[in-house]
Amino acid sequence: MRHPAALPAGRAVIGSGRSNGDEGQMTVLFDGSLFADYHQVYLADARDEAVTSTDWTSESLTVRLVSNENTLTFSTARNMTVPVRVELHERQPDIDADKADHVVIGSFRSSGQIVIAGLNDYWPTAPRASVPAGRLCVMVVSSGLGTLSADHLEGQDRYDLHLWPCDREGTTVLRQWTGGP
């Protein structure tokens, strides 16, 4: 699997790449770039068009994540096209949070098909992936947040999302980014 930055612009790998290590089965659902308009990328149940939350509070801005029942939206450092990788796991993966800039876990409910998109992507053509129906936890691992140029247009920031079936709700921060933006 190539690093998203190595993919030609606008190209993505969807639903390929399997691994079966100590943490169970892992499937790459998406590995590409998305335009993070207004610094936002979301995962949503594909059954209904996403209701991307406009309820960003000071707390959700700090933790860089907001969710409602069927949508999870996370905040990116740049208001530009950013590399995003989405992996589906059988259970919560063991991630070394100390190697990332920011790590947060949230959840949303899925009917078994999700959309992976930037805030203003065209819903009918946005990437989709099959996932287990029910509540999914999402661990957003943000790296390279301190690499942004002075104008915040360039950088080596990337966003790795790890999904797994779960019963929990709410938001848990495993590592808090204290730099800007």
TIVO-2410 file (N, C-alpha, C; in nm, 3 decimals):
# residues 181
REC num residu      c1      c2      c3 atome chaine
REC   1      M   0.085  -0.118   0.000     N      A
REC   1      M   0.000   0.000   0.000    CA      A
REC   1      M   0.088   0.123   0.000     C      A
REC   2      R   0.064   0.213  -0.093     N      A
REC   2      R   0.143   0.336  -0.099    CA      A
REC   2      R   0.089   0.438  -0.001     C      A
REC   3      H   0.178   0.523   0.044     N      A
REC   3      H   0.141   0.634   0.131    CA      A
REC   3      H   0.048   0.725   0.051     C      A
REC   4      P  -0.059   0.783   0.114     N      A
REC   4      P  -0.151   0.867   0.039    CA      A
REC   4      P  -0.082   0.979  -0.037     C      A
REC   5      A   0.023   1.036   0.017     N      A
REC   5      A   0.090   1.146  -0.051    CA      A
REC   5      A   0.154   1.099  -0.182     C      A
REC   6      A   0.178   0.968  -0.194     N      A
REC   6      A   0.240   0.915  -0.315    CA      A
REC   6      A   0.138   0.886  -0.423     C      A
REC   7      L   0.009   0.891  -0.389     N      A
REC   7      L  -0.094   0.867  -0.489    CA      A
REC   7      L  -0.112   0.991  -0.575     C      A
REC   8      P  -0.144   0.973  -0.702     N      A
REC   8      P  -0.173   1.090  -0.785    CA      A
REC   8      P  -0.290   1.167  -0.725     C      A
REC   9      A  -0.294   1.295  -0.748     N      A
REC   9      A  -0.399   1.380  -0.692    CA      A
REC   9      A  -0.536   1.324  -0.725     C      A
REC  10      G  -0.622   1.318  -0.624     N      A
REC  10      G  -0.758   1.273  -0.644    CA      A
REC  10      G  -0.774   1.122  -0.651     C      A
REC  11      R  -0.669   1.046  -0.640     N      A
REC  11      R  -0.678   0.899  -0.649    CA      A
REC  11      R  -0.687   0.841  -0.509     C      A
REC  12      A  -0.756   0.732  -0.496     N      A
REC  12      A  -0.769   0.666  -0.367    CA      A
REC  12      A  -0.776   0.516  -0.386     C      A
REC  13      V  -0.734   0.445  -0.287     N      A
REC  13      V  -0.748   0.301  -0.282    CA      A
REC  13      V  -0.862   0.275  -0.186     C      A
REC  14      I  -0.964   0.204  -0.231     N      A
REC  14      I  -1.080   0.179  -0.147    CA      A
REC  14      I  -1.102   0.029  -0.135     C      A
REC  15      G  -1.115  -0.019  -0.012     N      A
REC  15      G  -1.151  -0.156   0.013    CA      A
REC  15      G  -1.045  -0.259  -0.020     C      A
REC  16      S  -0.919  -0.221  -0.022     N      A
REC  16      S  -0.815  -0.319  -0.047    CA      A
REC  16      S  -0.714  -0.315   0.066     C      A
REC  17      G  -0.629  -0.413   0.070     N      A
REC  17      G  -0.525  -0.417   0.172    CA      A
REC  17      G  -0.575  -0.481   0.298     C      A
REC  18      R  -0.540  -0.606   0.319     N      A
REC  18      R  -0.581  -0.678   0.440    CA      A
REC  18      R  -0.458  -0.724   0.515     C      A
REC  19      S  -0.471  -0.727   0.645     N      A
REC  19      S  -0.364  -0.777   0.729    CA      A
REC  19      S  -0.427  -0.854   0.843     C      A
REC  20      N  -0.361  -0.957   0.887     N      A
REC  20      N  -0.415  -1.039   0.995    CA      A
REC  20      N  -0.305  -1.062   1.097     C      A
REC  21      G  -0.281  -0.963   1.182     N      A
REC  21      G  -0.178  -0.972   1.285    CA      A
REC  21      G  -0.237  -1.005   1.419     C      A
REC  22      D  -0.163  -0.974   1.524     N      A
REC  22      D  -0.207  -1.003   1.660    CA      A
REC  22      D  -0.334  -0.928   1.698     C      A
REC  23      E  -0.360  -0.815   1.633     N      A
REC  23      E  -0.476  -0.734   1.667    CA      A
REC  23      E  -0.599  -0.775   1.588     C      A
REC  24      G  -0.592  -0.885   1.512     N      A
REC  24      G  -0.706  -0.929   1.434    CA      A
REC  24      G  -0.701  -0.874   1.293     C      A
REC  25      Q  -0.807  -0.896   1.222     N      A
REC  25      Q  -0.817  -0.857   1.082    CA      A
REC  25      Q  -0.823  -0.705   1.069     C      A
REC  26      M  -0.755  -0.652   0.968     N      A
REC  26      M  -0.758  -0.509   0.937    CA      A
REC  26      M  -0.778  -0.494   0.787     C      A
REC  27      T  -0.869  -0.406   0.747     N      A
REC  27      T  -0.895  -0.378   0.607    CA      A
REC  27      T  -0.881  -0.228   0.583     C      A
REC  28      V  -0.807  -0.191   0.479     N      A
REC  28      V  -0.797  -0.051   0.440    CA      A
REC  28      V  -0.923  -0.016   0.360     C      A
REC  29      L  -1.000   0.080   0.410     N      A
REC  29      L  -1.123   0.122   0.343    CA      A
REC  29      L  -1.099   0.238   0.248     C      A
REC  30      F  -1.002   0.323   0.281     N      A
REC  30      F  -0.974   0.441   0.199    CA      A
REC  30      F  -0.830   0.482   0.226     C      A
REC  31      D  -0.759   0.519   0.121     N      A
REC  31      D  -0.622   0.568   0.135    CA      A
REC  31      D  -0.601   0.668   0.022     C      A
REC  32      G  -0.623   0.793   0.051     N      A
REC  32      G  -0.615   0.895  -0.053    CA      A
REC  32      G  -0.618   1.034   0.005     C      A
REC  33      S  -0.667   1.127  -0.072     N      A
REC  33      S  -0.671   1.268  -0.031    CA      A
REC  33      S  -0.814   1.318  -0.039     C      A
REC  34      L  -0.849   1.406   0.055     N      A
REC  34      L  -0.980   1.469   0.058    CA      A
REC  34      L  -0.962   1.619   0.079     C      A
REC  35      F  -1.051   1.697   0.019     N      A
REC  35      F  -1.047   1.841   0.040    CA      A
REC  35      F  -1.119   1.872   0.171     C      A
REC  36      A  -1.044   1.919   0.269     N      A
REC  36      A  -1.097   1.949   0.402    CA      A
REC  36      A  -1.148   2.092   0.406     C      A
REC  37      D  -1.254   2.118   0.332     N      A
REC  37      D  -1.313   2.251   0.330    CA      A
REC  37      D  -1.356   2.287   0.472     C      A
REC  38      Y  -1.329   2.409   0.512     N      A
REC  38      Y  -1.356   2.456   0.648    CA      A
REC  38      Y  -1.288   2.366   0.752     C      A
REC  39      H  -1.176   2.304   0.713     N      A
REC  39      H  -1.096   2.219   0.804    CA      A
REC  39      H  -1.173   2.096   0.850     C      A
REC  40      Q  -1.265   2.043   0.768     N      A
REC  40      Q  -1.349   1.933   0.814    CA      A
REC  40      Q  -1.353   1.817   0.715     C      A
REC  41      V  -1.344   1.696   0.771     N      A
REC  41      V  -1.364   1.571   0.698    CA      A
REC  41      V  -1.461   1.489   0.781     C      A
REC  42      Y  -1.548   1.414   0.715     N      A
REC  42      Y  -1.644   1.337   0.793    CA      A
REC  42      Y  -1.658   1.194   0.743     C      A
REC  43      L  -1.707   1.110   0.835     N      A
REC  43      L  -1.754   0.975   0.806    CA      A
REC  43      L  -1.902   0.978   0.840     C      A
REC  44      A  -1.985   0.919   0.754     N      A
REC  44      A  -2.129   0.922   0.779    CA      A
REC  44      A  -2.194   0.795   0.729     C      A
REC  45      D  -2.306   0.762   0.790     N      A
REC  45      D  -2.386   0.651   0.740    CA      A
REC  45      D  -2.435   0.688   0.600     C      A
REC  46      A  -2.417   0.598   0.505     N      A
REC  46      A  -2.451   0.627   0.365    CA      A
REC  46      A  -2.601   0.622   0.339     C      A
REC  47      R  -2.678   0.570   0.432     N      A
REC  47      R  -2.822   0.555   0.410    CA      A
REC  47      R  -2.890   0.691   0.395     C      A
REC  48      D  -2.847   0.788   0.471     N      A
REC  48      D  -2.905   0.922   0.465    CA      A
REC  48      D  -2.794   1.021   0.438     C      A
REC  49      E  -2.825   1.127   0.365     N      A
REC  49      E  -2.722   1.229   0.342    CA      A
REC  49      E  -2.676   1.284   0.476     C      A
REC  50      A  -2.547   1.305   0.487     N      A
REC  50      A  -2.486   1.344   0.615    CA      A
REC  50      A  -2.546   1.472   0.670     C      A
REC  51      V  -2.564   1.470   0.799     N      A
REC  51      V  -2.599   1.590   0.872    CA      A
REC  51      V  -2.471   1.631   0.943     C      A
REC  52      T  -2.385   1.704   0.871     N      A
REC  52      T  -2.259   1.745   0.932    CA      A
REC  52      T  -2.291   1.849   1.037     C      A
REC  53      S  -2.238   1.827   1.153     N      A
REC  53      S  -2.271   1.909   1.267    CA      A
REC  53      S  -2.217   2.050   1.253     C      A
REC  54      T  -2.301   2.146   1.282     N      A
REC  54      T  -2.257   2.284   1.292    CA      A
REC  54      T  -2.244   2.322   1.439     C      A
REC  55      D  -2.258   2.223   1.525     N      A
REC  55      D  -2.254   2.246   1.669    CA      A
REC  55      D  -2.112   2.234   1.724     C      A
REC  56      W  -2.017   2.301   1.660     N      A
REC  56      W  -1.880   2.301   1.710    CA      A
REC  56      W  -1.875   2.393   1.831     C      A
REC  57      T  -1.851   2.335   1.946     N      A
REC  57      T  -1.836   2.411   2.070    CA      A
REC  57      T  -1.688   2.436   2.093     C      A
REC  58      S  -1.655   2.516   2.193     N      A
REC  58      S  -1.513   2.536   2.224    CA      A
REC  58      S  -1.448   2.404   2.263     C      A
REC  59      E  -1.522   2.316   2.332     N      A
REC  59      E  -1.467   2.185   2.369    CA      A
REC  59      E  -1.443   2.097   2.245     C      A
REC  60      S  -1.541   2.090   2.154     N      A
REC  60      S  -1.522   2.006   2.035    CA      A
REC  60      S  -1.413   2.061   1.945     C      A
REC  61      L  -1.396   2.192   1.941     N      A
REC  61      L  -1.285   2.250   1.865    CA      A
REC  61      L  -1.151   2.210   1.926     C      A
REC  62      T  -1.145   2.207   2.059     N      A
REC  62      T  -1.021   2.168   2.127    CA      A
REC  62      T  -0.988   2.021   2.101     C      A
REC  63      V  -1.088   1.933   2.109     N      A
REC  63      V  -1.063   1.790   2.088    CA      A
REC  63      V  -1.062   1.754   1.940     C      A
REC  64      R  -1.100   1.849   1.853     N      A
REC  64      R  -1.094   1.835   1.708    CA      A
REC  64      R  -1.190   1.730   1.653     C      A
REC  65      L  -1.304   1.710   1.720     N      A
REC  65      L  -1.400   1.609   1.677    CA      A
REC  65      L  -1.538   1.645   1.728     C      A
REC  66      V  -1.638   1.623   1.643     N      A
REC  66      V  -1.778   1.637   1.683    CA      A
REC  66      V  -1.856   1.526   1.613     C      A
REC  67      S  -1.956   1.472   1.682     N      A
REC  67      S  -2.035   1.367   1.619    CA      A
REC  67      S  -2.180   1.377   1.661     C      A
REC  68      N  -2.265   1.321   1.576     N      A
REC  68      N  -2.405   1.301   1.612    CA      A
REC  68      N  -2.434   1.154   1.589     C      A
REC  69      E  -2.556   1.113   1.590     N      A
REC  69      E  -2.588   0.970   1.586    CA      A
REC  69      E  -2.531   0.900   1.462     C      A
REC  70      N  -2.535   0.963   1.345     N      A
REC  70      N  -2.495   0.895   1.221    CA      A
REC  70      N  -2.378   0.959   1.148     C      A
REC  71      T  -2.311   1.056   1.210     N      A
REC  71      T  -2.201   1.126   1.144    CA      A
REC  71      T  -2.092   1.158   1.246     C      A
REC  72      L  -1.967   1.144   1.203     N      A
REC  72      L  -1.853   1.186   1.284    CA      A
REC  72      L  -1.768   1.280   1.198     C      A
REC  73      T  -1.743   1.399   1.247     N      A
REC  73      T  -1.665   1.499   1.174    CA      A
REC  73      T  -1.540   1.532   1.256     C      A
REC  74      F  -1.425   1.534   1.188     N      A
REC  74      F  -1.303   1.571   1.258    CA      A
REC  74      F  -1.240   1.692   1.191     C      A
REC  75      S  -1.163   1.765   1.270     N      A
REC  75      S  -1.101   1.889   1.225    CA      A
REC  75      S  -0.958   1.864   1.179     C      A
REC  76      T  -0.923   1.923   1.067     N      A
REC  76      T  -0.787   1.914   1.013    CA      A
REC  76      T  -0.713   2.044   1.039     C      A
REC  77      A  -0.582   2.039   1.029     N      A
REC  77      A  -0.501   2.159   1.050    CA      A
REC  77      A  -0.509   2.254   0.932     C      A
REC  78      R  -0.528   2.197   0.812     N      A
REC  78      R  -0.531   2.281   0.691    CA      A
REC  78      R  -0.669   2.280   0.627     C      A
REC  79      N  -0.704   2.390   0.567     N      A
REC  79      N  -0.825   2.406   0.488    CA      A
REC  79      N  -0.788   2.377   0.342     C      A
REC  80      M  -0.729   2.259   0.321     N      A
REC  80      M  -0.674   2.221   0.191    CA      A
REC  80      M  -0.700   2.072   0.170     C      A
REC  81      T  -0.651   2.019   0.060     N      A
REC  81      T  -0.654   1.875   0.037    CA      A
REC  81      T  -0.552   1.810   0.129     C      A
REC  82      V  -0.596   1.709   0.204     N      A
REC  82      V  -0.511   1.644   0.304    CA      A
REC  82      V  -0.514   1.492   0.284     C      A
REC  83      P  -0.405   1.423   0.321     N      A
REC  83      P  -0.404   1.277   0.313    CA      A
REC  83      P  -0.484   1.214   0.428     C      A
REC  84      V  -0.569   1.118   0.391     N      A
REC  84      V  -0.654   1.050   0.488    CA      A
REC  84      V  -0.647   0.900   0.460     C      A
REC  85      R  -0.631   0.822   0.565     N      A
REC  85      R  -0.635   0.676   0.553    CA      A
REC  85      R  -0.738   0.626   0.654     C      A
REC  86      V  -0.825   0.536   0.609     N      A
REC  86      V  -0.929   0.480   0.695    CA      A
REC  86      V  -0.913   0.328   0.697     C      A
REC  87      E  -0.898   0.273   0.817     N      A
REC  87      E  -0.882   0.129   0.834    CA      A
REC  87      E  -0.994   0.074   0.922     C      A
REC  88      L  -1.042  -0.044   0.888     N      A
REC  88      L  -1.142  -0.114   0.969    CA      A
REC  88      L  -1.073  -0.228   1.043     C      A
REC  89      H  -1.093  -0.234   1.174     N      A
REC  89      H  -1.033  -0.337   1.260    CA      A
REC  89      H  -1.143  -0.419   1.325     C      A
REC  90      E  -1.109  -0.540   1.367     N      A
REC  90      E  -1.205  -0.623   1.440    CA      A
REC  90      E  -1.228  -0.570   1.581     C      A
REC  91      R  -1.125  -0.508   1.638     N      A
REC  91      R  -1.133  -0.452   1.773    CA      A
REC  91      R  -1.038  -0.332   1.780     C      A
REC  92      Q  -1.043  -0.261   1.892     N      A
REC  92      Q  -0.960  -0.141   1.905    CA      A
REC  92      Q  -0.813  -0.176   1.884     C      A
REC  93      P  -0.748  -0.107   1.789     N      A
REC  93      P  -0.606  -0.134   1.766    CA      A
REC  93      P  -0.520  -0.070   1.874     C      A
REC  94      D  -0.402  -0.127   1.892     N      A
REC  94      D  -0.305  -0.074   1.988    CA      A
REC  94      D  -0.220   0.030   1.916     C      A
REC  95      I  -0.251   0.156   1.936     N      A
REC  95      I  -0.182   0.266   1.870    CA      A
REC  95      I  -0.093   0.336   1.972     C      A
REC  96      D   0.031   0.366   1.934     N      A
REC  96      D   0.122   0.440   2.021    CA      A
REC  96      D   0.091   0.589   2.007     C      A
REC  97      A   0.008   0.640   2.097     N      A
REC  97      A  -0.036   0.780   2.090    CA      A
REC  97      A   0.080   0.877   2.102     C      A
REC  98      D   0.189   0.836   2.164     N      A
REC  98      D   0.304   0.925   2.180    CA      A
REC  98      D   0.373   0.956   2.048     C      A
REC  99      K   0.346   0.877   1.944     N      A
REC  99      K   0.407   0.901   1.813    CA      A
REC  99      K   0.320   0.990   1.725     C      A
REC 100      A   0.207   1.035   1.777     N      A
REC 100      A   0.116   1.121   1.703    CA      A
REC 100      A   0.109   1.257   1.771     C      A
REC 101      D   0.051   1.354   1.702     N      A
REC 101      D   0.031   1.486   1.761    CA      A
REC 101      D  -0.099   1.494   1.839     C      A
REC 102      H  -0.203   1.429   1.786     N      A
REC 102      H  -0.335   1.436   1.850    CA      A
REC 102      H  -0.406   1.304   1.823     C      A
REC 103      V  -0.466   1.246   1.927     N      A
REC 103      V  -0.541   1.121   1.911    CA      A
REC 103      V  -0.671   1.134   1.989     C      A
REC 104      V  -0.783   1.112   1.920     N      A
REC 104      V  -0.914   1.125   1.983    CA      A
REC 104      V  -1.004   1.012   1.932     C      A
REC 105      I  -1.091   0.963   2.020     N      A
REC 105      I  -1.186   0.857   1.984    CA      A
REC 105      I  -1.327   0.910   1.999     C      A
REC 106      G  -1.408   0.887   1.897     N      A
REC 106      G  -1.551   0.917   1.900    CA      A
REC 106      G  -1.625   0.800   1.840     C      A
REC 107      S  -1.755   0.814   1.820     N      A
REC 107      S  -1.831   0.705   1.760    CA      A
REC 107      S  -1.952   0.759   1.686     C      A
REC 108      F  -2.006   0.674   1.600     N      A
REC 108      F  -2.131   0.703   1.530    CA      A
REC 108      F  -2.193   0.570   1.490     C      A
REC 109      R  -2.317   0.574   1.444     N      A
REC 109      R  -2.389   0.453   1.407    CA      A
REC 109      R  -2.396   0.442   1.255     C      A
REC 110      S  -2.380   0.317   1.206     N      A
REC 110      S  -2.383   0.292   1.062    CA      A
REC 110      S  -2.481   0.179   1.030     C      A
REC 111      S  -2.543   0.189   0.913     N      A
REC 111      S  -2.631   0.083   0.865    CA      A
REC 111      S  -2.552  -0.027   0.794     C      A
REC 112      G  -2.421  -0.008   0.778     N      A
REC 112      G  -2.337  -0.106   0.711    CA      A
REC 112      G  -2.264  -0.050   0.591     C      A
REC 113      Q  -2.293   0.073   0.555     N      A
REC 113      Q  -2.225   0.142   0.445    CA      A
REC 113      Q  -2.198   0.285   0.490     C      A
REC 114      I  -2.072   0.330   0.474     N      A
REC 114      I  -2.038   0.467   0.515    CA      A
REC 114      I  -1.986   0.548   0.396     C      A
REC 115      V  -1.994   0.678   0.411     N      A
REC 115      V  -1.937   0.774   0.317    CA      A
REC 115      V  -1.817   0.836   0.387     C      A
REC 116      I  -1.709   0.855   0.311     N      A
REC 116      I  -1.585   0.917   0.360    CA      A
REC 116      I  -1.565   1.041   0.274     C      A
REC 117      A  -1.573   1.161   0.332     N      A
REC 117      A  -1.576   1.279   0.246    CA      A
REC 117      A  -1.527   1.405   0.316     C      A
REC 118      G  -1.487   1.501   0.234     N      A
REC 118      G  -1.463   1.636   0.281    CA      A
REC 118      G  -1.597   1.704   0.298     C      A
REC 119      L  -1.599   1.813   0.371     N      A
REC 119      L  -1.725   1.878   0.408    CA      A
REC 119      L  -1.817   1.906   0.290     C      A
REC 120      N  -1.765   1.955   0.180     N      A
REC 120      N  -1.850   1.992   0.067    CA      A
REC 120      N  -1.839   1.900  -0.053     C      A
REC 121      D  -1.790   1.777  -0.031     N      A
REC 121      D  -1.787   1.681  -0.141    CA      A
REC 121      D  -1.929   1.648  -0.187     C      A
REC 122      Y  -1.942   1.614  -0.314     N      A
REC 122      Y  -2.072   1.580  -0.371    CA      A
REC 122      Y  -2.113   1.442  -0.320     C      A
REC 123      W  -2.221   1.437  -0.242     N      A
REC 123      W  -2.263   1.316  -0.173    CA      A
REC 123      W  -2.275   1.193  -0.264     C      A
REC 124      P  -2.343   1.201  -0.380     N      A
REC 124      P  -2.360   1.080  -0.462    CA      A
REC 124      P  -2.230   1.019  -0.513     C      A
REC 125      T  -2.124   1.098  -0.527     N      A
REC 125      T  -1.999   1.043  -0.581    CA      A
REC 125      T  -1.888   1.030  -0.478     C      A
REC 126      A  -1.917   1.063  -0.353     N      A
REC 126      A  -1.815   1.052  -0.247    CA      A
REC 126      A  -1.781   0.905  -0.223     C      A
REC 127      P  -1.657   0.876  -0.184     N      A
REC 127      P  -1.617   0.737  -0.158    CA      A
REC 127      P  -1.705   0.671  -0.051     C      A
REC 128      R  -1.733   0.543  -0.074     N      A
REC 128      R  -1.813   0.464   0.019    CA      A
REC 128      R  -1.738   0.337   0.056     C      A
REC 129      A  -1.773   0.281   0.170     N      A
REC 129      A  -1.710   0.157   0.215    CA      A
REC 129      A  -1.810   0.076   0.297     C      A
REC 130      S  -1.798  -0.054   0.289     N      A
REC 130      S  -1.881  -0.144   0.369    CA      A
REC 130      S  -1.816  -0.165   0.505     C      A
REC 131      V  -1.898  -0.158   0.609     N      A
REC 131      V  -1.852  -0.175   0.748    CA      A
REC 131      V  -1.959  -0.255   0.822     C      A
REC 132      P  -1.927  -0.306   0.940     N      A
REC 132      P  -2.031  -0.372   1.019    CA      A
REC 132      P  -2.141  -0.273   1.057     C      A
REC 133      A  -2.266  -0.318   1.052     N      A
REC 133      A  -2.377  -0.233   1.095    CA      A
REC 133      A  -2.371  -0.217   1.247     C      A
REC 134      G  -2.416  -0.102   1.294     N      A
REC 134      G  -2.417  -0.075   1.437    CA      A
REC 134      G  -2.322   0.037   1.471     C      A
REC 135      R  -2.294   0.052   1.600     N      A
REC 135      R  -2.206   0.159   1.645    CA      A
REC 135      R  -2.062   0.126   1.612     C      A
REC 136      L  -1.992   0.226   1.558     N      A
REC 136      L  -1.850   0.215   1.525    CA      A
REC 136      L  -1.772   0.319   1.604     C      A
REC 137      C  -1.665   0.276   1.668     N      A
REC 137      C  -1.571   0.370   1.726    CA      A
REC 137      C  -1.475   0.414   1.617     C      A
REC 138      V  -1.431   0.538   1.625     N      A
REC 138      V  -1.335   0.594   1.530    CA      A
REC 138      V  -1.224   0.661   1.609     C      A
REC 139      M  -1.102   0.611   1.591     N      A
REC 139      M  -0.985   0.675   1.651    CA      A
REC 139      M  -0.920   0.758   1.541     C      A
REC 140      V  -0.917   0.889   1.560     N      A
REC 140      V  -0.855   0.980   1.464    CA      A
REC 140      V  -0.714   1.010   1.515     C      A
REC 141      V  -0.614   0.967   1.438     N      A
REC 141      V  -0.473   0.987   1.473    CA      A
REC 141      V  -0.419   1.095   1.379     C      A
REC 142      S  -0.392   1.212   1.432     N      A
REC 142      S  -0.343   1.325   1.353    CA      A
REC 142      S  -0.193   1.341   1.375     C      A
REC 143      S  -0.118   1.346   1.267     N      A
REC 143      S   0.028   1.358   1.274    CA      A
REC 143      S   0.075   1.472   1.185     C      A
REC 144      G   0.192   1.525   1.213     N      A
REC 144      G   0.250   1.630   1.131    CA      A
REC 144      G   0.183   1.765   1.146     C      A
REC 145      L   0.110   1.786   1.255     N      A
REC 145      L   0.038   1.913   1.272    CA      A
REC 145      L   0.132   2.031   1.289     C      A
REC 146      G   0.253   2.006   1.334     N      A
REC 146      G   0.351   2.113   1.353    CA      A
REC 146      G   0.434   2.143   1.229     C      A
REC 147      T   0.399   2.084   1.115     N      A
REC 147      T   0.478   2.102   0.993    CA      A
REC 147      T   0.418   2.205   0.897     C      A
REC 148      L   0.313   2.273   0.937     N      A
REC 148      L   0.246   2.366   0.847    CA      A
REC 148      L   0.331   2.489   0.816     C      A
REC 149      S   0.319   2.536   0.693     N      A
REC 149      S   0.386   2.659   0.653    CA      A
REC 149      S   0.319   2.777   0.725     C      A
REC 150      A   0.382   2.893   0.719     N      A
REC 150      A   0.330   3.012   0.788    CA      A
REC 150      A   0.189   3.047   0.743     C      A
REC 151      D   0.158   3.022   0.614     N      A
REC 151      D   0.024   3.054   0.564    CA      A
REC 151      D  -0.074   2.937   0.578     C      A
REC 152      H  -0.029   2.826   0.635     N      A
REC 152      H  -0.109   2.705   0.660    CA      A
REC 152      H  -0.160   2.640   0.533     C      A
REC 153      L  -0.099   2.667   0.420     N      A
REC 153      L  -0.141   2.605   0.294    CA      A
REC 153      L  -0.063   2.479   0.262     C      A
REC 154      E   0.057   2.468   0.315     N      A
REC 154      E   0.143   2.350   0.290    CA      A
REC 154      E   0.175   2.284   0.423     C      A
REC 155      G   0.202   2.154   0.418     N      A
REC 155      G   0.240   2.083   0.539    CA      A
REC 155      G   0.243   1.934   0.516     C      A
REC 156      Q   0.292   1.863   0.614     N      A
REC 156      Q   0.300   1.717   0.609    CA      A
REC 156      Q   0.200   1.655   0.707     C      A
REC 157      D   0.093   1.725   0.737     N      A
REC 157      D  -0.009   1.670   0.825    CA      A
REC 157      D  -0.079   1.554   0.755     C      A
REC 158      R  -0.121   1.456   0.834     N      A
REC 158      R  -0.195   1.341   0.780    CA      A
REC 158      R  -0.291   1.291   0.887     C      A
REC 159      Y  -0.391   1.217   0.843     N      A
REC 159      Y  -0.499   1.175   0.931    CA      A
REC 159      Y  -0.528   1.028   0.907     C      A
REC 160      D  -0.499   0.946   1.008     N      A
REC 160      D  -0.522   0.802   1.002    CA      A
REC 160      D  -0.640   0.770   1.093     C      A
REC 161      L  -0.743   0.712   1.034     N      A
REC 161      L  -0.864   0.679   1.109    CA      A
REC 161      L  -0.874   0.528   1.125     C      A
REC 162      H  -0.898   0.485   1.247     N      A
REC 162      H  -0.911   0.343   1.279    CA      A
REC 162      H  -1.053   0.320   1.329     C      A
REC 163      L  -1.128   0.234   1.260     N      A
REC 163      L  -1.266   0.204   1.296    CA      A
REC 163      L  -1.275   0.063   1.351     C      A
REC 164      W  -1.367   0.042   1.446     N      A
REC 164      W  -1.397  -0.092   1.496    CA      A
REC 164      W  -1.536  -0.089   1.559     C      A
REC 165      P  -1.605  -0.205   1.560     N      A
REC 165      P  -1.736  -0.211   1.625    CA      A
REC 165      P  -1.721  -0.189   1.775     C      A
REC 166      C  -1.816  -0.115   1.833     N      A
REC 166      C  -1.809  -0.086   1.977    CA      A
REC 166      C  -1.948  -0.054   2.030     C      A
REC 167      D  -1.957  -0.040   2.161     N      A
REC 167      D  -2.081  -0.003   2.227    CA      A
REC 167      D  -2.072   0.133   2.293     C      A
REC 168      R  -1.956   0.195   2.292     N      A
REC 168      R  -1.936   0.318   2.367    CA      A
REC 168      R  -1.979   0.441   2.289     C      A
REC 169      E  -2.014   0.543   2.364     N      A
REC 169      E  -2.047   0.673   2.307    CA      A
REC 169      E  -1.959   0.776   2.374     C      A
REC 170      G  -1.964   0.897   2.323     N      A
REC 170      G  -1.885   1.004   2.383    CA      A
REC 170      G  -1.750   1.018   2.314     C      A
REC 171      T  -1.670   1.109   2.367     N      A
REC 171      T  -1.540   1.141   2.309    CA      A
REC 171      T  -1.432   1.120   2.414     C      A
REC 172      T  -1.322   1.056   2.372     N      A
REC 172      T  -1.208   1.034   2.461    CA      A
REC 172      T  -1.082   1.084   2.392     C      A
REC 173      V  -1.009   1.173   2.457     N      A
REC 173      V  -0.883   1.223   2.402    CA      A
REC 173      V  -0.769   1.141   2.462     C      A
REC 174      L  -0.690   1.077   2.376     N      A
REC 174      L  -0.575   0.999   2.420    CA      A
REC 174      L  -0.447   1.082   2.418     C      A
REC 175      R  -0.443   1.181   2.331     N      A
REC 175      R  -0.329   1.274   2.325    CA      A
REC 175      R  -0.383   1.407   2.271     C      A
REC 176      Q  -0.358   1.514   2.343     N      A
REC 176      Q  -0.409   1.645   2.305    CA      A
REC 176      Q  -0.301   1.729   2.238     C      A
REC 177      W  -0.330   1.780   2.118     N      A
REC 177      W  -0.242   1.873   2.049    CA      A
REC 177      W  -0.258   2.010   2.113     C      A
REC 178      T  -0.147   2.072   2.148     N      A
REC 178      T  -0.153   2.203   2.212    CA      A
REC 178      T  -0.096   2.313   2.125     C      A
REC 179      G  -0.043   2.276   2.009     N      A
REC 179      G   0.007   2.378   1.916    CA      A
REC 179      G  -0.108   2.433   1.834     C      A
REC 180      G  -0.078   2.516   1.741     N      A
REC 180      G  -0.182   2.568   1.653    CA      A
REC 180      G  -0.160   2.516   1.514     C      A
REC 181      P  -0.248   2.523   1.426     N      A
REC 181      P  -0.389   2.557   1.443    CA      A
REC 181      P  -0.469   2.438   1.491     C      A
***
